[in-house]
Amino acid sequence: MGEMIVIEILDPAGRVRERTRHERLPVTIGRSYQNDVILDDPYISPQHLSLNRDERGEFSAVDLQSENGVFLYPSLKRVEQAALGHETLLRIGRTCLRICTPAHAVASTVIDQSGPHTSRPFLNSAWIFAGMMALTAVVIVLEGYGATYTRVRLVTLLLPALLVVAALSGWAGLWALASRLYAHHSSYFAHGVIAGLATTSLYLLGTVHAYYSFAFSASLSGALLQYTGVTIILGLLLYGHLRLCVLHSPKSLAAIACVVAALIVSLSGLTSYVYTSEFSDDLRYPAQLKPLAFKMVKSATLDDFIERAQGLKSKVDRQAQEE
């Protein structure tokens, strides 16, 4: 057991591609099938390198008269024989090897932030899930009430909220199934809370957009604000779901979520732009009245309105004549 040595084959990025453990020395390395470690590298000799231990118990690497030699990191100096420390990097041919002795210290354990033991205990609660669904329903009912100009029955306002809650429950179930398949824990309630937060945020974003556009008479910047907000919310939604069901680094998941969210919003905006004609019977400005206390800039004057109407009338007349 005292002669145990570990050989790691590294990829170009320095990640371990293969790891072998050897308890008897010497260990020979090369392309020949007679070696203890066989490497598929045409720049490596059939008998390229030997790992030995001398009478004093010191490990060493010996070049077996290879054509392309043995190089020691970090100097990349060619060596015929080199003493091996607890961790030694060697290059033979175009392959990088890391030779580790039993005294080599491994890195500290990385805390799994998305494992089954830490699957968002706060979010993954039935009570938090129920509260989030109730809050989402309340926000939808209030948004519908604010957009209504006539008296309506409470059932009429509750129906869309119940449909959204049912859809969110199904959405959470699909993500929980994916989590069970890939991460071995469902976290159904956590997925539902994430979906509820995103839905509530989208409804609140619509309210903020309406008040902002009204307060500053800013349709263009208001649209940019809305598209940016939707992109951020969708990105966070996807990131939260992926963190629960895919065991990858947070940085890679954040990049994937941002790209997918940006693509979805960009395609939605492009589709809306392509299929929106110059003349339409749809309102292109918020139709809901807001309290005048929120008005921060002056509205267009009557003269400005008449001037724009005359310009629009001229366009309609020219188009009528062309047809």
Rosetta blueprint (number, residue, H / E / L):
1 M L
2 G L
3 E L
4 M L
5 I E
6 V E
7 I E
8 E E
9 I E
10 L E
11 D L
12 P L
13 A L
14 G L
15 R L
16 V E
17 R E
18 E E
19 R E
20 T E
21 R E
22 H E
23 E L
24 R L
25 L L
26 P L
27 V E
28 T E
29 I E
30 G E
31 R L
32 S L
33 Y L
34 Q L
35 N L
36 D L
37 V E
38 I E
39 L L
40 D L
41 D L
42 P L
43 Y L
44 I L
45 S L
46 P L
47 Q L
48 H L
49 L E
50 S E
51 L E
52 N E
53 R E
54 D L
55 E L
56 R L
57 G L
58 E L
59 F E
60 S E
61 A E
62 V E
63 D E
64 L L
65 Q L
66 S L
67 E L
68 N L
69 G L
70 V E
71 F E
72 L E
73 Y L
74 P L
75 S L
76 L L
77 K E
78 R E
79 V E
80 E L
81 Q E
82 A E
83 A E
84 L L
85 G L
86 H L
87 E E
88 T E
89 L E
90 L E
91 R E
92 I E
93 G L
94 R L
95 T E
96 C E
97 L E
98 R E
99 I E
100 C E
101 T L
102 P L
103 A L
104 H L
105 A L
106 V L
107 A L
108 S L
109 T L
110 V L
111 I L
112 D L
113 Q L
114 S L
115 G L
116 P H
117 H H
118 T H
119 S L
120 R L
121 P L
122 F L
123 L L
124 N L
125 S L
126 A H
127 W H
128 I H
129 F H
130 A H
131 G H
132 M H
133 M H
134 A H
135 L H
136 T H
137 A H
138 V H
139 V H
140 I H
141 V H
142 L H
143 E H
144 G H
145 Y H
146 G H
147 A L
148 T L
149 Y L
150 T L
151 R L
152 V L
153 R L
154 L H
155 V H
156 T H
157 L H
158 L H
159 L H
160 P H
161 A H
162 L H
163 L H
164 V H
165 V H
166 A H
167 A H
168 L H
169 S H
170 G H
171 W H
172 A H
173 G H
174 L H
175 W H
176 A H
177 L H
178 A H
179 S H
180 R H
181 L H
182 Y H
183 A L
184 H L
185 H L
186 S L
187 S L
188 Y H
189 F H
190 A H
191 H H
192 G H
193 V H
194 I H
195 A H
196 G H
197 L H
198 A H
199 T H
200 T H
201 S H
202 L H
203 Y H
204 L H
205 L H
206 G H
207 T H
208 V H
209 H H
210 A H
211 Y H
212 Y H
213 S H
214 F H
215 A H
216 F H
217 S L
218 A L
219 S H
220 L H
221 S H
222 G H
223 A H
224 L H
225 L H
226 Q H
227 Y H
228 T H
229 G H
230 V H
231 T H
232 I H
233 I H
234 L H
235 G H
236 L H
237 L H
238 L H
239 Y H
240 G H
241 H H
242 L H
243 R H
244 L H
245 C H
246 V L
247 L L
248 H L
249 S L
250 P H
251 K H
252 S H
253 L H
254 A H
255 A H
256 I H
257 A H
258 C H
259 V H
260 V H
261 A H
262 A H
263 L H
264 I H
265 V H
266 S H
267 L H
268 S H
269 G H
270 L H
271 T H
272 S H
273 Y H
274 V H
275 Y L
276 T L
277 S L
278 E L
279 F L
280 S L
281 D L
282 D L
283 L L
284 R L
285 Y L
286 P L
287 A L
288 Q L
289 L L
290 K L
291 P L
292 L H
293 A H
294 F H
295 K L
296 M L
297 V L
298 K L
299 S L
300 A L
301 T L
302 L H
303 D H
304 D H
305 F H
306 I H
307 E H
308 R H
309 A H
310 Q H
311 G H
312 L H
313 K H
314 S H
315 K H
316 V H
317 D H
318 R H
319 Q H
320 A H
321 Q H
322 E H
323 E L
